[in-house]
Structure formats: C-alpha cells, structure tokens
Amino acid sequence: MHAWNAEPGSAERVAALKRPLHTLKGGARMAGVTAMGDLAHELEAPADDRPGAEPLVPAVAERGLGRLGDLLEDARQGPRPDGLG
C-alpha cells in the first residue's frame, strides 16, 4: 500500500495488489468464507484493465484490506456459539 500511495497511477502497483486479491477471492470462496471472497472480488474488480473499469482508489482499497483482515480474524476464531458468526 505504501508503494502504491507513492505512485497511485502505477499500473504495476495495481497489478501487484490485484494478484493476491484474486487468489484470496478464490481461496475464501473454496473455504466457504463468502463475505471475504465477495469483498476481495469487489476490491479486485476496479483493478481490472478492461475498458470502462473504474480505477481502484488507494483509500478505498486500504479500508477494504482492513476489513479483509477483520474477516480473516473472524474466520480464524471459528463460528460463534450463538451461530451468528
């Protein structure tokens, strides 16, 4: 993120972020952690280099990555006894 913030227009920096998001999306979905897979997809999609794709904004990506960290921690803790997590 620090390198991307220094060069927000860098296609190389966006690609470097997109690769792990794509991997995380697939892995999370295979593991049944749908919310994490969906969020990774939402962060990955703006980084696509297809015509008309919206650019991925560093501030949005940073918040999304923080949320992915929260979801990972939730997944590590396992389901809650009350069935809500």
N, C-alpha and C positions, 0 to 999 in steps of 0.2 A: 504494500500500500504506500509506503514511503516513497519508493521509486516512482510509482505511478502518479502520486501527488506532485512530484517534482516535474514530471512530463505527462500531464493529463491527456495530451493529444497523441501520445505514442501508441501506434498500433501494436508494437511489440509488447508493451506493458499490458495492454488489454488482453492480448492473446495469452500472455503468461498467467493472467488471472482466470481466463476462460477455461483453460485446460483442467485445472483442479476442480473448478465448479462442475464441469461436465462429468468428471469421474465421481465426484461426490453425489451428483444427482442420480447417477445410475446405481451406485452402491447403496445409497439411502433407500431408494425405491426397492431394490432387491431385498434389503433387510426389513422392509415394511415400515420404514420411518418416513411416511408420506409427506408430512409437513416439511421435513428437511429437504427431501427431493424436490418438492414443489418450489420451495424458496430458492434452492440452487438453480432451478430452471428459470425462475423469474430474474435472477441476477445474471444468468448466462445469456438469456435471450437478447438483451440490449447490446451485448458484446458481439453479437453476430455481425458478420460483414456482408450481410445481404442488403440489397438496395432498400432504402427507406427505413432501415433499422435505427431506432433511437440510440444515441450514444449512452454508454454507461457512465453515470456521473460519480466521481470518486466519493462524495459524501454519502450518496445513496448506497453505494457498494460497501462502504465502511459500516454503515448501520446494519445492512443485510448480513455482512460477515459476522458482526457481533451477535446478531440473532441466531445465525447458524451455530455459533459457539454455545449459545444457551440451549439450543435444541440438542446438540451433541451431549452436553452435560446431562440433560434430562434423559437421553437415551442410555447413557452410562449408568444412571441410577436405577433404571428399570421402571416397570409400571408401578404406579402408586397403589397402595392397598385399597383406596376408595374407588379405583377403576377410572379415575379422571385423567390419568397421565400415562 
